[in-house]
């Protein structure tokens, strides 16, 4: 998770490192909060 604040706004990005590549997803791309998606992935052991 990468969380940044700028101009009073908070942005979240989900970063997934597969070893060969780094994939970065925004809330818009995921259709959900990156924090929530990361929690689901952790629970599933992904």
mmCIF entry with sequence, helices, sheets and N, C-alpha, C, O atoms, coordinates in Angstrom:
data_MODEL
# 
_entry.id   MODEL 
# 
_entity.id                         1 
_entity.type                       polymer 
_entity.pdbx_number_of_molecules   1 
# 
_entity_poly.entity_id                      1 
_entity_poly.type                           'polypeptide(L)' 
_entity_poly.nstd_linkage                   no 
_entity_poly.nstd_monomer                   no 
_entity_poly.pdbx_seq_one_letter_code       
;(UNK)(UNK)(UNK)(UNK)(UNK)(UNK)(UNK)(UNK)(UNK)(UNK)(UNK)(UNK)(UNK)(UNK)(UNK)(UNK)
(UNK)(UNK)(UNK)(UNK)(UNK)(UNK)(UNK)(UNK)(UNK)(UNK)(UNK)(UNK)(UNK)(UNK)(UNK)(UNK)
(UNK)(UNK)(UNK)(UNK)(UNK)(UNK)(UNK)(UNK)(UNK)(UNK)(UNK)(UNK)(UNK)(UNK)
;
_entity_poly.pdbx_seq_one_letter_code_can   XXXXXXXXXXXXXXXXXXXXXXXXXXXXXXXXXXXXXXXXXXXXXX 
_entity_poly.pdbx_strand_id                 A 
# 
loop_
_entity_poly_seq.entity_id 
_entity_poly_seq.num 
_entity_poly_seq.mon_id 
_entity_poly_seq.hetero 
1 1  UNK n 
1 2  UNK n 
1 3  UNK n 
1 4  UNK n 
1 5  UNK n 
1 6  UNK n 
1 7  UNK n 
1 8  UNK n 
1 9  UNK n 
1 10 UNK n 
1 11 UNK n 
1 12 UNK n 
1 13 UNK n 
1 14 UNK n 
1 15 UNK n 
1 16 UNK n 
1 17 UNK n 
1 18 UNK n 
1 19 UNK n 
1 20 UNK n 
1 21 UNK n 
1 22 UNK n 
1 23 UNK n 
1 24 UNK n 
1 25 UNK n 
1 26 UNK n 
1 27 UNK n 
1 28 UNK n 
1 29 UNK n 
1 30 UNK n 
1 31 UNK n 
1 32 UNK n 
1 33 UNK n 
1 34 UNK n 
1 35 UNK n 
1 36 UNK n 
1 37 UNK n 
1 38 UNK n 
1 39 UNK n 
1 40 UNK n 
1 41 UNK n 
1 42 UNK n 
1 43 UNK n 
1 44 UNK n 
1 45 UNK n 
1 46 UNK n 
# 
_struct_asym.id          A 
_struct_asym.entity_id   1 
# 
loop_
_struct_conf.conf_type_id 
_struct_conf.id 
_struct_conf.pdbx_PDB_helix_id 
_struct_conf.beg_label_comp_id 
_struct_conf.beg_label_asym_id 
_struct_conf.beg_label_seq_id 
_struct_conf.pdbx_beg_PDB_ins_code 
_struct_conf.end_label_comp_id 
_struct_conf.end_label_asym_id 
_struct_conf.end_label_seq_id 
_struct_conf.pdbx_end_PDB_ins_code 
_struct_conf.beg_auth_comp_id 
_struct_conf.beg_auth_asym_id 
_struct_conf.beg_auth_seq_id 
_struct_conf.end_auth_comp_id 
_struct_conf.end_auth_asym_id 
_struct_conf.end_auth_seq_id 
_struct_conf.pdbx_PDB_helix_class 
_struct_conf.details 
_struct_conf.pdbx_PDB_helix_length 
HELX_P HELX_P1 AA1 UNK A 27 ? UNK A 30 ? UNK A 27 UNK A 30 1 ? 4  
HELX_P HELX_P2 AA2 UNK A 34 ? UNK A 44 ? UNK A 34 UNK A 44 1 ? 11 
# 
_struct_conf_type.id          HELX_P 
_struct_conf_type.criteria    ? 
_struct_conf_type.reference   ? 
# 
_struct_sheet.id               AA1 
_struct_sheet.type             ? 
_struct_sheet.number_strands   3 
_struct_sheet.details          ? 
# 
loop_
_struct_sheet_order.sheet_id 
_struct_sheet_order.range_id_1 
_struct_sheet_order.range_id_2 
_struct_sheet_order.offset 
_struct_sheet_order.sense 
AA1 1 2 ? anti-parallel 
AA1 2 3 ? anti-parallel 
# 
loop_
_struct_sheet_range.sheet_id 
_struct_sheet_range.id 
_struct_sheet_range.beg_label_comp_id 
_struct_sheet_range.beg_label_asym_id 
_struct_sheet_range.beg_label_seq_id 
_struct_sheet_range.pdbx_beg_PDB_ins_code 
_struct_sheet_range.end_label_comp_id 
_struct_sheet_range.end_label_asym_id 
_struct_sheet_range.end_label_seq_id 
_struct_sheet_range.pdbx_end_PDB_ins_code 
_struct_sheet_range.beg_auth_comp_id 
_struct_sheet_range.beg_auth_asym_id 
_struct_sheet_range.beg_auth_seq_id 
_struct_sheet_range.end_auth_comp_id 
_struct_sheet_range.end_auth_asym_id 
_struct_sheet_range.end_auth_seq_id 
AA1 1 UNK A 2  ? UNK A 6  ? UNK A 2  UNK A 6  
AA1 2 UNK A 9  ? UNK A 17 ? UNK A 9  UNK A 17 
AA1 3 UNK A 22 ? UNK A 26 ? UNK A 22 UNK A 26 
# 
loop_
_atom_site.group_PDB 
_atom_site.id 
_atom_site.type_symbol 
_atom_site.label_atom_id 
_atom_site.label_alt_id 
_atom_site.label_comp_id 
_atom_site.label_asym_id 
_atom_site.label_entity_id 
_atom_site.label_seq_id 
_atom_site.pdbx_PDB_ins_code 
_atom_site.Cartn_x 
_atom_site.Cartn_y 
_atom_site.Cartn_z 
_atom_site.occupancy 
_atom_site.B_iso_or_equiv 
_atom_site.pdbx_formal_charge 
_atom_site.auth_seq_id 
_atom_site.auth_comp_id 
_atom_site.auth_asym_id 
_atom_site.auth_atom_id 
_atom_site.pdbx_PDB_model_num 
ATOM 1   N N  . UNK A 1 1  ? 0.834   -1.162  0.000   1.00 0.00 ? 1  UNK A N  1 
ATOM 2   C CA . UNK A 1 1  ? 0.000   0.000   0.000   1.00 0.00 ? 1  UNK A CA 1 
ATOM 3   C C  . UNK A 1 1  ? 0.884   1.232   0.000   1.00 0.00 ? 1  UNK A C  1 
ATOM 4   O O  . UNK A 1 1  ? 1.853   1.334   0.753   1.00 0.00 ? 1  UNK A O  1 
ATOM 5   N N  . UNK A 1 2  ? 0.527   2.147   -0.853  1.00 0.00 ? 2  UNK A N  1 
ATOM 6   C CA . UNK A 1 2  ? 1.179   3.450   -0.892  1.00 0.00 ? 2  UNK A CA 1 
ATOM 7   C C  . UNK A 1 2  ? 0.098   4.496   -0.674  1.00 0.00 ? 2  UNK A C  1 
ATOM 8   O O  . UNK A 1 2  ? -0.810  4.644   -1.492  1.00 0.00 ? 2  UNK A O  1 
ATOM 9   N N  . UNK A 1 3  ? 0.201   5.216   0.428   1.00 0.00 ? 3  UNK A N  1 
ATOM 10  C CA . UNK A 1 3  ? -0.770  6.260   0.741   1.00 0.00 ? 3  UNK A CA 1 
ATOM 11  C C  . UNK A 1 3  ? -0.048  7.591   0.755   1.00 0.00 ? 3  UNK A C  1 
ATOM 12  O O  . UNK A 1 3  ? 0.991   7.742   1.398   1.00 0.00 ? 3  UNK A O  1 
ATOM 13  N N  . UNK A 1 4  ? -0.604  8.554   0.041   1.00 0.00 ? 4  UNK A N  1 
ATOM 14  C CA . UNK A 1 4  ? 0.007   9.885   -0.030  1.00 0.00 ? 4  UNK A CA 1 
ATOM 15  C C  . UNK A 1 4  ? -1.059  10.944  0.200   1.00 0.00 ? 4  UNK A C  1 
ATOM 16  O O  . UNK A 1 4  ? -2.235  10.756  -0.112  1.00 0.00 ? 4  UNK A O  1 
ATOM 17  N N  . UNK A 1 5  ? -0.615  12.053  0.750   1.00 0.00 ? 5  UNK A N  1 
ATOM 18  C CA . UNK A 1 5  ? -1.500  13.194  0.944   1.00 0.00 ? 5  UNK A CA 1 
ATOM 19  C C  . UNK A 1 5  ? -0.929  14.375  0.175   1.00 0.00 ? 5  UNK A C  1 
ATOM 20  O O  . UNK A 1 5  ? 0.266   14.669  0.230   1.00 0.00 ? 5  UNK A O  1 
ATOM 21  N N  . UNK A 1 6  ? -1.828  15.041  -0.543  1.00 0.00 ? 6  UNK A N  1 
ATOM 22  C CA . UNK A 1 6  ? -1.406  16.208  -1.305  1.00 0.00 ? 6  UNK A CA 1 
ATOM 23  C C  . UNK A 1 6  ? -2.599  17.144  -1.430  1.00 0.00 ? 6  UNK A C  1 
ATOM 24  O O  . UNK A 1 6  ? -3.699  16.727  -1.792  1.00 0.00 ? 6  UNK A O  1 
ATOM 25  N N  . UNK A 1 7  ? -2.370  18.377  -1.134  1.00 0.00 ? 7  UNK A N  1 
ATOM 26  C CA . UNK A 1 7  ? -3.431  19.385  -1.198  1.00 0.00 ? 7  UNK A CA 1 
ATOM 27  C C  . UNK A 1 7  ? -4.644  18.980  -0.365  1.00 0.00 ? 7  UNK A C  1 
ATOM 28  O O  . UNK A 1 7  ? -5.781  19.265  -0.740  1.00 0.00 ? 7  UNK A O  1 
ATOM 29  N N  . UNK A 1 8  ? -4.405  18.321  0.754   1.00 0.00 ? 8  UNK A N  1 
ATOM 30  C CA . UNK A 1 8  ? -5.484  17.909  1.640   1.00 0.00 ? 8  UNK A CA 1 
ATOM 31  C C  . UNK A 1 8  ? -6.232  16.668  1.190   1.00 0.00 ? 8  UNK A C  1 
ATOM 32  O O  . UNK A 1 8  ? -7.187  16.252  1.847   1.00 0.00 ? 8  UNK A O  1 
ATOM 33  N N  . UNK A 1 9  ? -5.818  16.072  0.086   1.00 0.00 ? 9  UNK A N  1 
ATOM 34  C CA . UNK A 1 9  ? -6.473  14.866  -0.413  1.00 0.00 ? 9  UNK A CA 1 
ATOM 35  C C  . UNK A 1 9  ? -5.599  13.648  -0.148  1.00 0.00 ? 9  UNK A C  1 
ATOM 36  O O  . UNK A 1 9  ? -4.371  13.734  -0.159  1.00 0.00 ? 9  UNK A O  1 
ATOM 37  N N  . UNK A 1 10 ? -6.236  12.538  0.085   1.00 0.00 ? 10 UNK A N  1 
ATOM 38  C CA . UNK A 1 10 ? -5.523  11.284  0.349   1.00 0.00 ? 10 UNK A CA 1 
ATOM 39  C C  . UNK A 1 10 ? -5.681  10.379  -0.866  1.00 0.00 ? 10 UNK A C  1 
ATOM 40  O O  . UNK A 1 10 ? -6.792  10.185  -1.361  1.00 0.00 ? 10 UNK A O  1 
ATOM 41  N N  . UNK A 1 11 ? -4.589  9.835   -1.337  1.00 0.00 ? 11 UNK A N  1 
ATOM 42  C CA . UNK A 1 11 ? -4.663  8.884   -2.450  1.00 0.00 ? 11 UNK A CA 1 
ATOM 43  C C  . UNK A 1 11 ? -4.019  7.575   -2.024  1.00 0.00 ? 11 UNK A C  1 
ATOM 44  O O  . UNK A 1 11 ? -3.028  7.562   -1.295  1.00 0.00 ? 11 UNK A O  1 
ATOM 45  N N  . UNK A 1 12 ? -4.592  6.485   -2.486  1.00 0.00 ? 12 UNK A N  1 
ATOM 46  C CA . UNK A 1 12 ? -4.089  5.146   -2.172  1.00 0.00 ? 12 UNK A CA 1 
ATOM 47  C C  . UNK A 1 12 ? -3.781  4.425   -3.471  1.00 0.00 ? 12 UNK A C  1 
ATOM 48  O O  . UNK A 1 12 ? -4.496  4.565   -4.463  1.00 0.00 ? 12 UNK A O  1 
ATOM 49  N N  . UNK A 1 13 ? -2.721  3.662   -3.448  1.00 0.00 ? 13 UNK A N  1 
ATOM 50  C CA . UNK A 1 13 ? -2.362  2.809   -4.578  1.00 0.00 ? 13 UNK A CA 1 
ATOM 51  C C  . UNK A 1 13 ? -1.966  1.451   -3.997  1.00 0.00 ? 13 UNK A C  1 
ATOM 52  O O  . UNK A 1 13 ? -1.295  1.379   -2.967  1.00 0.00 ? 13 UNK A O  1 
ATOM 53  N N  . UNK A 1 14 ? -2.378  0.403   -4.653  1.00 0.00 ? 14 UNK A N  1 
ATOM 54  C CA . UNK A 1 14 ? -1.995  -0.944  -4.255  1.00 0.00 ? 14 UNK A CA 1 
ATOM 55  C C  . UNK A 1 14 ? -0.825  -1.369  -5.123  1.00 0.00 ? 14 UNK A C  1 
ATOM 56  O O  . UNK A 1 14 ? -0.919  -1.360  -6.351  1.00 0.00 ? 14 UNK A O  1 
ATOM 57  N N  . UNK A 1 15 ? 0.276   -1.740  -4.487  1.00 0.00 ? 15 UNK A N  1 
ATOM 58  C CA . UNK A 1 15 ? 1.468   -2.184  -5.209  1.00 0.00 ? 15 UNK A CA 1 
ATOM 59  C C  . UNK A 1 15 ? 1.634   -3.681  -4.984  1.00 0.00 ? 15 UNK A C  1 
ATOM 60  O O  . UNK A 1 15 ? 1.662   -4.149  -3.846  1.00 0.00 ? 15 UNK A O  1 
ATOM 61  N N  . UNK A 1 16 ? 1.744   -4.420  -6.070  1.00 0.00 ? 16 UNK A N  1 
ATOM 62  C CA . UNK A 1 16 ? 1.963   -5.869  -5.994  1.00 0.00 ? 16 UNK A CA 1 
ATOM 63  C C  . UNK A 1 16 ? 3.252   -6.187  -6.731  1.00 0.00 ? 16 UNK A C  1 
ATOM 64  O O  . UNK A 1 16 ? 3.357   -5.982  -7.940  1.00 0.00 ? 16 UNK A O  1 
ATOM 65  N N  . UNK A 1 17 ? 4.234   -6.690  -5.988  1.00 0.00 ? 17 UNK A N  1 
ATOM 66  C CA . UNK A 1 17 ? 5.540   -7.042  -6.548  1.00 0.00 ? 17 UNK A CA 1 
ATOM 67  C C  . UNK A 1 17 ? 5.554   -8.541  -6.799  1.00 0.00 ? 17 UNK A C  1 
ATOM 68  O O  . UNK A 1 17 ? 5.486   -9.333  -5.859  1.00 0.00 ? 17 UNK A O  1 
ATOM 69  N N  . UNK A 1 18 ? 5.642   -8.932  -8.068  1.00 0.00 ? 18 UNK A N  1 
ATOM 70  C CA . UNK A 1 18 ? 5.653   -10.355 -8.419  1.00 0.00 ? 18 UNK A CA 1 
ATOM 71  C C  . UNK A 1 18 ? 7.071   -10.920 -8.534  1.00 0.00 ? 18 UNK A C  1 
ATOM 72  O O  . UNK A 1 18 ? 7.264   -12.081 -8.892  1.00 0.00 ? 18 UNK A O  1 
ATOM 73  N N  . UNK A 1 19 ? 8.042   -10.085 -8.226  1.00 0.00 ? 19 UNK A N  1 
ATOM 74  C CA . UNK A 1 19 ? 9.427   -10.518 -8.357  1.00 0.00 ? 19 UNK A CA 1 
ATOM 75  C C  . UNK A 1 19 ? 10.037  -10.036 -9.652  1.00 0.00 ? 19 UNK A C  1 
ATOM 76  O O  . UNK A 1 19 ? 11.152  -9.515  -9.670  1.00 0.00 ? 19 UNK A O  1 
ATOM 77  N N  . UNK A 1 20 ? 9.299   -10.211 -10.741 1.00 0.00 ? 20 UNK A N  1 
ATOM 78  C CA . UNK A 1 20 ? 9.758   -9.765  -12.056 1.00 0.00 ? 20 UNK A CA 1 
ATOM 79  C C  . UNK A 1 20 ? 9.217   -8.386  -12.411 1.00 0.00 ? 20 UNK A C  1 
ATOM 80  O O  . UNK A 1 20 ? 9.850   -7.623  -13.141 1.00 0.00 ? 20 UNK A O  1 
ATOM 81  N N  . UNK A 1 21 ? 8.027   -8.079  -11.877 1.00 0.00 ? 21 UNK A N  1 
ATOM 82  C CA . UNK A 1 21 ? 7.375   -6.812  -12.216 1.00 0.00 ? 21 UNK A CA 1 
ATOM 83  C C  . UNK A 1 21 ? 6.712   -6.216  -10.985 1.00 0.00 ? 21 UNK A C  1 
ATOM 84  O O  . UNK A 1 21 ? 6.389   -6.921  -10.030 1.00 0.00 ? 21 UNK A O  1 
ATOM 85  N N  . UNK A 1 22 ? 6.515   -4.909  -11.026 1.00 0.00 ? 22 UNK A N  1 
ATOM 86  C CA . UNK A 1 22 ? 5.773   -4.198  -9.991  1.00 0.00 ? 22 UNK A CA 1 
ATOM 87  C C  . UNK A 1 22 ? 4.482   -3.710  -10.629 1.00 0.00 ? 22 UNK A C  1 
ATOM 88  O O  . UNK A 1 22 ? 4.506   -2.958  -11.603 1.00 0.00 ? 22 UNK A O  1 
ATOM 89  N N  . UNK A 1 23 ? 3.361   -4.141  -10.077 1.00 0.00 ? 23 UNK A N  1 
ATOM 90  C CA . UNK A 1 23 ? 2.052   -3.755  -10.586 1.00 0.00 ? 23 UNK A CA 1 
ATOM 91  C C  . UNK A 1 23 ? 1.451   -2.748  -9.621  1.00 0.00 ? 23 UNK A C  1 
ATOM 92  O O  . UNK A 1 23 ? 1.450   -2.977  -8.412  1.00 0.00 ? 23 UNK A O  1 
ATOM 93  N N  . UNK A 1 24 ? 0.940   -1.636  -10.136 1.00 0.00 ? 24 UNK A N  1 
ATOM 94  C CA . UNK A 1 24 ? 0.372   -0.581  -9.308  1.00 0.00 ? 24 UNK A CA 1 
ATOM 95  C C  . UNK A 1 24 ? -1.063  -0.340  -9.755  1.00 0.00 ? 24 UNK A C  1 
ATOM 96  O O  . UNK A 1 24 ? -1.327  -0.113  -10.936 1.00 0.00 ? 24 UNK A O  1 
ATOM 97  N N  . UNK A 1 25 ? -1.999  -0.393  -8.789  1.00 0.00 ? 25 UNK A N  1 
ATOM 98  C CA . UNK A 1 25 ? -3.414  -0.255  -9.084  1.00 0.00 ? 25 UNK A CA 1 
ATOM 99  C C  . UNK A 1 25 ? -4.025  0.862   -8.251  1.00 0.00 ? 25 UNK A C  1 
ATOM 100 O O  . UNK A 1 25 ? -3.749  0.978   -7.057  1.00 0.00 ? 25 UNK A O  1 
ATOM 101 N N  . UNK A 1 26 ? -4.847  1.673   -8.877  1.00 0.00 ? 26 UNK A N  1 
ATOM 102 C CA . UNK A 1 26 ? -5.572  2.733   -8.178  1.00 0.00 ? 26 UNK A CA 1 
ATOM 103 C C  . UNK A 1 26 ? -6.951  2.214   -7.767  1.00 0.00 ? 26 UNK A C  1 
ATOM 104 O O  . UNK A 1 26 ? -7.371  1.140   -8.196  1.00 0.00 ? 26 UNK A O  1 
ATOM 105 N N  . UNK A 1 27 ? -7.645  2.980   -6.939  1.00 0.00 ? 27 UNK A N  1 
ATOM 106 C CA . UNK A 1 27 ? -9.008  2.625   -6.538  1.00 0.00 ? 27 UNK A CA 1 
ATOM 107 C C  . UNK A 1 27 ? -9.910  2.580   -7.768  1.00 0.00 ? 27 UNK A C  1 
ATOM 108 O O  . UNK A 1 27 ? -10.797 1.731   -7.857  1.00 0.00 ? 27 UNK A O  1 
ATOM 109 N N  . UNK A 1 28 ? -9.692  3.465   -8.690  1.00 0.00 ? 28 UNK A N  1 
ATOM 110 C CA . UNK A 1 28 ? -10.492 3.495   -9.916  1.00 0.00 ? 28 UNK A CA 1 
ATOM 111 C C  . UNK A 1 28 ? -10.317 2.195   -10.712 1.00 0.00 ? 28 UNK A C  1 
ATOM 112 O O  . UNK A 1 28 ? -11.295 1.634   -11.205 1.00 0.00 ? 28 UNK A O  1 
ATOM 113 N N  . UNK A 1 29 ? -9.102  1.730   -10.836 1.00 0.00 ? 29 UNK A N  1 
ATOM 114 C CA . UNK A 1 29 ? -8.831  0.495   -11.584 1.00 0.00 ? 29 UNK A CA 1 
ATOM 115 C C  . UNK A 1 29 ? -9.397  -0.734  -10.865 1.00 0.00 ? 29 UNK A C  1 
ATOM 116 O O  . UNK A 1 29 ? -9.871  -1.672  -11.507 1.00 0.00 ? 29 UNK A O  1 
ATOM 117 N N  . UNK A 1 30 ? -9.343  -0.723  -9.532  1.00 0.00 ? 30 UNK A N  1 
ATOM 118 C CA . UNK A 1 30 ? -9.803  -1.866  -8.748  1.00 0.00 ? 30 UNK A CA 1 
ATOM 119 C C  . UNK A 1 30 ? -11.310 -1.868  -8.548  1.00 0.00 ? 30 UNK A C  1 
ATOM 120 O O  . UNK A 1 30 ? -11.910 -2.923  -8.345  1.00 0.00 ? 30 UNK A O  1 
ATOM 121 N N  . UNK A 1 31 ? -11.919 -0.696  -8.604  1.00 0.00 ? 31 UNK A N  1 
ATOM 122 C CA . UNK A 1 31 ? -13.353 -0.600  -8.318  1.00 0.00 ? 31 UNK A CA 1 
ATOM 123 C C  . UNK A 1 31 ? -13.663 -0.717  -6.841  1.00 0.00 ? 31 UNK A C  1 
ATOM 124 O O  . UNK A 1 31 ? -14.811 -0.930  -6.451  1.00 0.00 ? 31 UNK A O  1 
ATOM 125 N N  . UNK A 1 32 ? -12.625 -0.575  -6.014  1.00 0.00 ? 32 UNK A N  1 
ATOM 126 C CA . UNK A 1 32 ? -12.764 -0.660  -4.560  1.00 0.00 ? 32 UNK A CA 1 
ATOM 127 C C  . UNK A 1 32 ? -11.545 0.020   -3.935  1.00 0.00 ? 32 UNK A C  1 
ATOM 128 O O  . UNK A 1 32 ? -10.580 0.357   -4.622  1.00 0.00 ? 32 UNK A O  1 
ATOM 129 N N  . UNK A 1 33 ? -11.611 0.208   -2.640  1.00 0.00 ? 33 UNK A N  1 
ATOM 130 C CA . UNK A 1 33 ? -10.487 0.811   -1.931  1.00 0.00 ? 33 UNK A CA 1 
ATOM 131 C C  . UNK A 1 33 ? -9.273  -0.123  -1.980  1.00 0.00 ? 33 UNK A C  1 
ATOM 132 O O  . UNK A 1 33 ? -9.401  -1.308  -1.672  1.00 0.00 ? 33 UNK A O  1 
ATOM 133 N N  . UNK A 1 34 ? -8.105  0.388   -2.358  1.00 0.00 ? 34 UNK A N  1 
ATOM 134 C CA . UNK A 1 34 ? -6.907  -0.453  -2.361  1.00 0.00 ? 34 UNK A CA 1 
ATOM 135 C C  . UNK A 1 34 ? -6.615  -1.068  -0.980  1.00 0.00 ? 34 UNK A C  1 
ATOM 136 O O  . UNK A 1 34 ? -6.094  -2.180  -0.900  1.00 0.00 ? 34 UNK A O  1 
ATOM 137 N N  . UNK A 1 35 ? -6.941  -0.365  0.083   1.00 0.00 ? 35 UNK A N  1 
ATOM 138 C CA . UNK A 1 35 ? -6.747  -0.902  1.435   1.00 0.00 ? 35 UNK A CA 1 
ATOM 139 C C  . UNK A 1 35 ? -7.608  -2.139  1.640   1.00 0.00 ? 35 UNK A C  1 
ATOM 140 O O  . UNK A 1 35 ? -7.143  -3.140  2.185   1.00 0.00 ? 35 UNK A O  1 
ATOM 141 N N  . UNK A 1 36 ? -8.865  -2.073  1.202   1.00 0.00 ? 36 UNK A N  1 
ATOM 142 C CA . UNK A 1 36 ? -9.768  -3.214  1.331   1.00 0.00 ? 36 UNK A CA 1 
ATOM 143 C C  . UNK A 1 36 ? -9.316  -4.387  0.465   1.00 0.00 ? 36 UNK A C  1 
ATOM 144 O O  . UNK A 1 36 ? -9.365  -5.537  0.901   1.00 0.00 ? 36 UNK A O  1 
ATOM 145 N N  . UNK A 1 37 ? -8.884  -4.104  -0.739  1.00 0.00 ? 37 UNK A N  1 
ATOM 146 C CA . UNK A 1 37 ? -8.407  -5.155  -1.646  1.00 0.00 ? 37 UNK A CA 1 
ATOM 147 C C  . UNK A 1 37 ? -7.167  -5.834  -1.055  1.00 0.00 ? 37 UNK A C  1 
ATOM 148 O O  . UNK A 1 37 ? -7.043  -7.058  -1.103  1.00 0.00 ? 37 UNK A O  1 
ATOM 149 N N  . UNK A 1 38 ? -6.265  -5.047  -0.507  1.00 0.00 ? 38 UNK A N  1 
ATOM 150 C CA . UNK A 1 38 ? -5.047  -5.614  0.107   1.00 0.00 ? 38 UNK A CA 1 
ATOM 151 C C  . UNK A 1 38 ? -5.423  -6.522  1.280   1.00 0.00 ? 38 UNK A C  1 
ATOM 152 O O  . UNK A 1 38 ? -4.823  -7.582  1.457   1.00 0.00 ? 38 UNK A O  1 
ATOM 153 N N  . UNK A 1 39 ? -6.403  -6.118  2.075   1.00 0.00 ? 39 UNK A N  1 
ATOM 154 C CA . UNK A 1 39 ? -6.832  -6.938  3.209   1.00 0.00 ? 39 UNK A CA 1 
ATOM 155 C C  . UNK A 1 39 ? -7.413  -8.276  2.737   1.00 0.00 ? 39 UNK A C  1 
ATOM 156 O O  . UNK A 1 39 ? -7.139  -9.316  3.336   1.00 0.00 ? 39 UNK A O  1 
ATOM 157 N N  . UNK A 1 40 ? -8.200  -8.252  1.680   1.00 0.00 ? 40 UNK A N  1 
ATOM 158 C CA . UNK A 1 40 ? -8.768  -9.488  1.126   1.00 0.00 ? 40 UNK A CA 1 
ATOM 159 C C  . UNK A 1 40 ? -7.661  -10.398 0.612   1.00 0.00 ? 40 UNK A C  1 
ATOM 160 O O  . UNK A 1 40 ? -7.675  -11.604 0.857   1.00 0.00 ? 40 UNK A O  1 
ATOM 161 N N  . UNK A 1 41 ? -6.699  -9.813  -0.103  1.00 0.00 ? 41 UNK A N  1 
ATOM 162 C CA . UNK A 1 41 ? -5.594  -10.621 -0.630  1.00 0.00 ? 41 UNK A CA 1 
ATOM 163 C C  . UNK A 1 41 ? -4.785  -11.248 0.503   1.00 0.00 ? 41 UNK A C  1 
ATOM 164 O O  . UNK A 1 41 ? -4.364  -12.400 0.401   1.00 0.00 ? 41 UNK A O  1 
ATOM 165 N N  . UNK A 1 42 ? -4.569  -10.500 1.575   1.00 0.00 ? 42 UNK A N  1 
ATOM 166 C CA . UNK A 1 42 ? -3.822  -11.056 2.714   1.00 0.00 ? 42 UNK A CA 1 
ATOM 167 C C  . UNK A 1 42 ? -4.575  -12.211 3.356   1.00 0.00 ? 42 UNK A C  1 
ATOM 168 O O  . UNK A 1 42 ? -3.981  -13.233 3.701   1.00 0.00 ? 42 UNK A O  1 
ATOM 169 N N  . UNK A 1 43 ? -5.895  -12.045 3.517   1.00 0.00 ? 43 UNK A N  1 
ATOM 170 C CA . UNK A 1 43 ? -6.696  -13.115 4.125   1.00 0.00 ? 43 UNK A CA 1 
ATOM 171 C C  . UNK A 1 43 ? -6.683  -14.381 3.269   1.00 0.00 ? 43 UNK A C  1 
ATOM 172 O O  . UNK A 1 43 ? -6.716  -15.490 3.801   1.00 0.00 ? 43 UNK A O  1 
ATOM 173 N N  . UNK A 1 44 ? -6.634  -14.221 1.968   1.00 0.00 ? 44 UNK A N  1 
ATOM 174 C CA . UNK A 1 44 ? -6.640  -15.371 1.056   1.00 0.00 ? 44 UNK A CA 1 
ATOM 175 C C  . UNK A 1 44 ? -5.254  -15.970 0.864   1.00 0.00 ? 44 UNK A C  1 
ATOM 176 O O  . UNK A 1 44 ? -5.102  -17.020 0.239   1.00 0.00 ? 44 UNK A O  1 
ATOM 177 N N  . UNK A 1 45 ? -4.243  -15.293 1.408   1.00 0.00 ? 45 UNK A N  1 
ATOM 178 C CA . UNK A 1 45 ? -2.888  -15.806 1.303   1.00 0.00 ? 45 UNK A CA 1 
ATOM 179 C C  . UNK A 1 45 ? -2.237  -15.541 -0.042  1.00 0.00 ? 45 UNK A C  1 
ATOM 180 O O  . UNK A 1 45 ? -1.256  -16.193 -0.400  1.00 0.00 ? 45 UNK A O  1 
ATOM 181 N N  . UNK A 1 46 ? -2.771  -14.599 -0.777  1.00 0.00 ? 46 UNK A N  1 
ATOM 182 C CA . UNK A 1 46 ? -2.222  -14.275 -2.109  1.00 0.00 ? 46 UNK A CA 1 
ATOM 183 C C  . UNK A 1 46 ? -0.978  -13.429 -1.987  1.00 0.00 ? 46 UNK A C  1 
ATOM 184 O O  . UNK A 1 46 ? -0.381  -13.060 -2.998  1.00 0.00 ? 46 UNK A O  1 
# 
